[in-house]
Amino acid sequence: MRDLLPILKTLNHSRTAPMLFVLQIAVTFMILVNAAYMALQKQGLLSRPSGLDEQNTFFVLTNLPGDAAARAADIEQDLLALKELSGVINASVTSGVPLTGWGRFLEVATQADGDYDTFSGYYGGDNALLETMGLTLVAGEGFTQSPLYADTDGFRVATEIIITQALAQSLYPDDWRQAVGKTIYIDKRPQQVRGVVKSLQAAWSFWVVVEHSVLAPVIETSEYVYYLVRSAPGQQAQAMANTADYLMRRHGRKIEELMTFTEVKQQSYQAEYAASMTLLWVVGCLSLVTALGIFGQARFAVTRRVRQIGIRRALGAQQGQIVGYFMLENALLTLFGVALGCVAAIILNMQFSNWFELATVPAEFFALGGVCMMLLGQAATLAPACRAARVSPAIASRLGASR
């Protein structure tokens, strides 16, 4: 650290270049920290569990060509046939599919005469729906009653439900397990909570309460119906082909949609994925530009101080001391830039939080960003510093004679 005082005197003697360097580091740090944190948030959204067996689940939206009176029997017949198809583990009827953008949301309250406490998505189906989705029951039990039938809006006739853990925590924050057995009110209608599943997302990925979902043993017999199918691992393509082949055997039947849940999730999170990739490219490109800028500044400093380096070498300075001098100088400038950038990044993040309702960047993220910026600066300075260390002591006398 004996080089610290000479470095500070040198920087004070020529202030313009160091100030521009510190400003560059500050601006870069401000942008990188916020961009990297936003990219990680987007990646976090992509990795949220939907609750389903995502790799082995697909759905088909089809019509029921018979008259209204025969639709319940048609659904039962279809489910029996689908479960017998090669490659199919289980099949269920459902009023909607997570993350498709089409579904219902309900008001949920713990008191009959009070205002609603939160919102929730809704899925109605048969008793095999939990197993078909691959949901994990963490409290209570599955449905005990036979499924009811409704033309539409099955939540209006349901008497028992299963809810997600996130919804239970929202209703009973002190102990979410006490939701089991309680009567809650779905759009002002009393319904008993039979169990709690670990996770199940609603129909809209952008929804703030996307983790809130309600399941009810009610089959809706409208003109169009969703069949959810869970296939054996590695047999999804064959199961989808067999499902389509079976459904199309009946005259008047149409298949509106046939998609794997992997495709559904990719489509639902397409905007988040694009934003994440864009932000990561910004982080990568800006880091590269900054490294090139640091490299150029360090090389310029070496070129400008060749005689000074030669004199130090002639006075006995070792190559390692020359390298250490320039590395320390870069570390000081980068540290000043990071400190200034932290203040600017906090201000920018506060504005982002107000404008776009984004989470604030945690303090440890600033610390990690500062360490990364310091390492980037040291890596970019290493080559020019090694070049400086190779300056011959004789260069001092030659440059001195030329003057």
C-alpha positions in Angstrom: 0.0 0.0 0.0 3.0 2.3 -0.1 2.0 3.3 -3.6 -1.3 4.8 -2.4 0.0 8.3 -1.7 1.8 8.6 -5.1 -1.3 7.3 -6.9 -3.5 9.9 -5.2 -1.0 12.7 -6.0 -0.9 11.5 -9.7 -4.7 11.5 -9.9 -4.9 14.9 -8.3 -2.4 16.3 -10.8 -4.4 15.1 -13.8 -8.1 15.1 -12.8 -10.0 15.0 -16.1 -9.3 11.5 -17.1 -9.8 10.0 -13.7 -13.1 11.9 -13.3 -14.4 10.6 -16.6 -13.3 7.1 -15.7 -15.2 7.3 -12.3 -18.3 8.7 -14.1 -18.2 5.9 -16.6 -18.0 3.3 -13.9 -20.9 5.0 -12.0 -23.2 5.1 -15.0 -22.3 1.5 -15.9 -22.9 0.3 -12.4 -26.2 2.1 -12.1 -27.5 0.5 -15.3 -26.0 -2.9 -14.8 -27.4 -3.4 -11.3 -30.9 -2.5 -12.2 -30.9 -4.4 -15.5 -29.4 -7.5 -14.0 -31.9 -7.5 -11.1 -34.8 -7.0 -13.5 -33.6 -9.8 -15.6 -33.3 -12.1 -12.6 -36.8 -11.2 -11.6 -38.1 -12.1 -15.0 -36.2 -15.4 -14.8 -37.8 -16.0 -11.5 -41.2 -15.7 -13.0 -40.3 -18.2 -15.7 -39.2 -20.7 -13.1 -42.3 -20.4 -10.9 -44.0 -23.9 -10.5 -47.4 -24.0 -12.1 -48.4 -26.9 -9.9 -49.0 -29.3 -12.9 -46.8 -32.1 -14.2 -45.6 -29.7 -16.9 -43.6 -32.1 -19.0 -46.4 -34.8 -19.3 -49.6 -32.8 -19.4 -51.6 -31.5 -22.4 -55.2 -30.3 -22.9 -57.7 -30.4 -25.7 -60.6 -28.0 -26.2 -63.4 -29.7 -28.0 -67.2 -29.4 -28.5 -69.9 -31.7 -27.3 -72.0 -32.3 -30.5 -75.0 -33.9 -28.7 -77.9 -32.0 -27.2 -77.7 -30.4 -23.8 -79.4 -33.2 -22.0 -76.8 -35.7 -23.3 -73.7 -33.7 -22.5 -73.1 -35.1 -19.0 -73.2 -38.7 -20.4 -70.9 -37.6 -23.3 -68.3 -36.3 -20.9 -68.4 -39.5 -18.9 -68.0 -41.6 -22.0 -65.1 -39.4 -23.3 -63.3 -39.7 -20.0 -63.6 -43.5 -19.8 -62.3 -43.7 -23.4 -59.4 -41.3 -22.9 -58.2 -43.1 -19.8 -58.0 -46.3 -21.8 -55.8 -44.8 -24.6 -52.2 -45.9 -24.9 -49.8 -43.7 -23.1 -52.4 -42.0 -21.0 -52.1 -42.1 -17.2 -55.2 -40.1 -16.3 -57.7 -37.7 -17.9 -60.1 -35.2 -16.4 -62.6 -32.6 -17.5 -61.9 -29.0 -16.3 -63.4 -25.6 -16.7 -60.1 -24.1 -17.6 -56.4 -24.6 -17.9 -53.7 -22.7 -16.0 -51.8 -19.9 -17.8 -54.0 -20.0 -21.0 -55.4 -16.6 -20.4 -58.9 -17.8 -20.3 -60.6 -18.5 -17.0 -62.6 -17.1 -14.1 -61.6 -15.1 -11.1 -63.6 -15.0 -7.9 -64.0 -12.9 -4.8 -62.9 -14.7 -1.7 -63.8 -13.8 1.9 -63.7 -15.4 5.3 -66.8 -13.6 6.6 -70.3 -13.8 5.1 -71.2 -10.2 5.6 -67.8 -8.7 5.1 -66.0 -7.4 2.0 -63.9 -9.7 0.0 -60.4 -10.4 1.3 -58.7 -11.3 -2.0 -59.2 -12.8 -5.4 -58.7 -16.2 -6.8 -58.7 -18.2 -10.0 -61.2 -21.1 -10.3 -61.2 -24.6 -11.8 -64.1 -27.0 -11.7 -63.8 -30.7 -12.7 -64.2 -34.3 -11.7 -62.7 -36.0 -8.7 -59.6 -37.1 -10.7 -58.6 -33.5 -11.5 -56.0 -33.4 -8.7 -54.3 -36.5 -9.8 -54.4 -35.6 -13.5 -52.8 -32.2 -12.8 -50.2 -33.8 -10.6 -51.0 -31.5 -7.6 -49.5 -32.1 -4.2 -51.9 -32.1 -1.3 -50.2 -30.5 1.7 -53.2 -30.4 4.1 -56.6 -31.9 4.4 -58.0 -34.4 1.9 -59.3 -34.7 -1.6 -62.9 -34.4 -2.7 -65.3 -36.8 -0.9 -68.6 -36.1 -2.7 -69.5 -37.1 -6.3 -69.1 -34.2 -8.7 -72.0 -31.9 -9.3 -73.1 -30.7 -12.8 -73.8 -27.2 -13.9 -74.5 -25.6 -17.3 -71.9 -22.9 -16.5 -70.4 -21.0 -13.6 -69.9 -24.2 -11.5 -68.7 -22.2 -8.5 -72.3 -21.2 -7.9 -73.3 -24.7 -7.0 -70.2 -26.0 -5.3 -70.3 -26.9 -1.6 -66.7 -28.0 -1.0 -63.5 -26.8 -2.4 -59.7 -27.3 -2.4 -57.5 -24.2 -2.3 -53.9 -23.4 -2.9 -51.4 -22.8 0.0 -50.8 -19.2 -1.2 -54.6 -18.5 -1.0 -54.7 -20.1 2.5 -51.8 -18.0 3.7 -53.6 -14.9 2.4 -56.8 -15.7 4.2 -55.1 -17.1 7.4 -51.6 -15.5 7.6 -51.0 -16.7 11.2 -51.5 -20.4 10.4 -52.6 -21.3 6.9 -53.4 -24.9 7.9 -56.4 -23.7 9.9 -58.1 -23.1 6.6 -58.9 -26.8 6.4 -62.5 -27.4 7.5 -63.3 -23.7 7.5 -66.2 -22.3 5.5 -65.1 -19.4 3.3 -67.2 -17.4 0.9 -66.7 -17.6 -2.9 -68.6 -14.7 -4.4 -70.8 -14.6 -1.3 -71.5 -18.3 -1.4 -70.4 -20.5 1.5 -68.1 -23.4 0.6 -66.1 -25.7 2.9 -62.4 -26.1 2.4 -61.6 -29.8 2.2 -57.9 -29.5 1.5 -54.9 -27.4 0.5 -52.6 -28.1 -2.5 -49.0 -26.8 -2.6 -49.4 -24.7 -5.8 -51.6 -24.2 -8.8 -51.4 -21.1 -10.9 -54.5 -19.2 -12.3 -55.1 -18.5 -15.9 -53.1 -15.2 -16.1 -49.4 -15.2 -15.6 -49.3 -11.4 -15.1 -51.9 -11.5 -12.3 -50.7 -10.3 -9.0 -52.5 -13.2 -7.2 -51.7 -15.8 -9.9 -50.9 -18.3 -7.1 -54.4 -18.1 -5.8 -56.6 -20.9 -7.1 -59.8 -22.7 -6.1 -60.8 -26.2 -7.2 -64.4 -27.5 -7.0 -65.9 -30.9 -7.8 -68.3 -29.4 -10.4 -68.5 -30.5 -14.1 -69.7 -27.8 -16.4 -71.7 -29.1 -19.4 -71.5 -26.2 -21.7 -71.1 -26.6 -25.5 -67.3 -26.7 -25.3 -65.3 -28.6 -22.8 -61.6 -28.8 -21.8 -60.1 -32.3 -21.3 -56.9 -32.4 -19.4 -54.7 -35.4 -20.1 -51.6 -36.6 -18.2 -49.4 -38.9 -20.2 -46.7 -41.4 -19.3 -43.2 -40.0 -19.4 -41.9 -40.0 -23.0 -45.3 -40.9 -24.5 -46.9 -37.5 -24.8 -46.8 -37.2 -28.6 -48.4 -40.7 -28.9 -51.0 -39.9 -26.3 -51.9 -36.6 -28.1 -52.3 -38.4 -31.4 -54.5 -41.1 -29.9 -56.6 -38.5 -28.1 -57.2 -36.5 -31.4 -57.9 -39.7 -33.3 -60.6 -40.8 -30.7 -62.3 -37.4 -30.5 -62.6 -37.0 -34.3 -64.3 -40.4 -34.7 -67.6 -38.8 -33.7 -69.6 -36.9 -36.4 -69.9 -33.2 -35.7 -66.9 -33.1 -33.3 -64.3 -30.3 -33.6 -61.0 -29.8 -31.9 -60.4 -26.1 -31.2 -57.1 -26.4 -29.4 -54.6 -29.2 -28.7 -51.5 -28.1 -26.8 -48.9 -29.4 -24.4 -48.6 -27.5 -21.2 -45.0 -26.7 -22.0 -46.3 -24.8 -25.0 -48.9 -23.1 -22.9 -46.3 -21.9 -20.4 -43.9 -20.7 -23.2 -46.7 -18.8 -24.8 -47.9 -17.3 -21.5 -44.5 -16.1 -20.5 -43.3 -15.0 -23.9 -43.1 -11.4 -23.0 -41.2 -12.1 -19.8 -38.8 -14.3 -21.6 -38.2 -11.7 -24.3 -37.7 -9.0 -21.7 -35.3 -11.2 -19.7 -33.2 -12.0 -22.8 -33.1 -8.3 -23.8 -31.9 -7.3 -20.3 -29.3 -10.0 -20.2 -28.0 -8.8 -23.6 -27.8 -5.3 -22.3 -25.9 -6.5 -19.3 -23.5 -8.5 -21.4 -22.9 -5.8 -24.1 -22.5 -3.0 -21.5 -20.0 -5.1 -19.5 -18.0 -5.7 -22.7 -18.0 -2.1 -23.6 -17.0 -1.1 -20.1 -14.2 -3.6 -20.1 -12.9 -2.3 -23.3 -13.1 1.3 -21.9 -11.1 0.3 -18.8 -8.6 -1.5 -21.0 -8.2 1.6 -23.2 -7.8 3.9 -20.2 -5.2 1.7 -18.6 -3.2 1.3 -21.8 -3.3 5.1 -22.3 -2.1 5.6 -18.7 0.8 3.2 -19.3 1.8 4.9 -22.6 1.7 8.3 -21.0 3.9 7.2 -18.1 6.5 5.2 -19.9 9.4 7.4 -18.6 8.0 7.4 -15.1 7.8 3.6 -15.2 11.4 3.4 -16.6 12.7 5.5 -13.8 11.0 3.3 -11.2 12.5 0.2 -12.8 15.9 1.9 -12.8 15.6 2.6 -9.1 15.0 -1.1 -8.5 11.2 -1.5 -8.7 10.3 -5.1 -9.5 7.8 -6.1 -12.3 5.3 -7.2 -9.6 5.5 -3.7 -8.0 4.7 -2.0 -11.3 1.7 -4.4 -11.9 0.5 -3.7 -8.4 0.7 0.0 -8.9 -1.6 0.1 -11.9 -3.9 -2.5 -10.4 -4.3 -0.5 -7.2 -4.9 2.7 -9.2 -7.7 1.0 -11.1 -9.1 -0.4 -7.9 -9.3 3.0 -6.3 -11.0 4.6 -9.3 -13.4 1.7 -9.7 -14.3 1.9 -6.0 -15.1 5.6 -6.2 -17.2 4.9 -9.3 -19.1 2.1 -7.6 -19.8 4.2 -4.6 -21.2 7.0 -6.8 -23.0 4.4 -8.9 -24.7 2.9 -5.8 -26.3 6.2 -5.0 -27.4 6.7 -8.6 -28.7 3.0 -8.8 -30.7 3.4 -5.6 -32.4 6.6 -6.9 -33.1 4.9 -10.3 -34.5 1.8 -8.6 -36.8 3.9 -6.5 -38.1 5.6 -9.6 -38.6 2.2 -11.3 -40.5 1.0 -8.2 -42.8 4.0 -8.4 -43.4 3.9 -12.1 -43.6 0.1 -12.8 -44.3 -1.3 -9.3 -41.0 -3.2 -9.3 -39.4 -4.6 -6.2 -36.5 -2.7 -4.7 -33.0 -4.0 -5.3 -31.7 -5.7 -2.0 -28.5 -4.4 -0.4 -26.7 -7.7 -1.0 -27.3 -7.3 -4.7 -25.4 -3.9 -4.7 -22.6 -5.6 -2.8 -22.4 -8.4 -5.4 -22.6 -5.9 -8.2 -19.7 -3.9 -6.7 -17.5 -7.0 -6.4 -18.3 -8.0 -10.0 -17.4 -4.4 -11.2 -14.1 -4.5 -9.2 -13.2 -7.9 -10.7 -14.1 -6.6 -14.2 -11.9 -3.6 -13.7 -9.0 -5.7 -12.4 -9.3 -8.2 -15.3 -9.4 -5.4 -17.9 -6.3 -3.7 -16.3 -4.2 -6.7 -16.0 -2.9 -6.8 -19.6 -1.8 -3.1 -19.7 -0.3 -3.5 -16.2 1.8 -6.5 -17.4 2.8 -4.4 -20.4 4.0 -1.7 -18.1 6.0 -4.1 -16.1 8.0 -5.1 -19.2 9.3 -1.6 -19.7 13.1 -1.6 -19.7 14.9 0.6 -17.1 17.0 1.9 -20.0 14.0 3.7 -21.5 14.3 6.4 -18.9 17.8 7.4 -20.1 16.8 7.3 -23.8 13.7 9.4 -23.3 15.7 11.8 -21.1 18.4 12.2 -23.8 15.9 12.9 -26.5 14.5 15.9 -24.6 
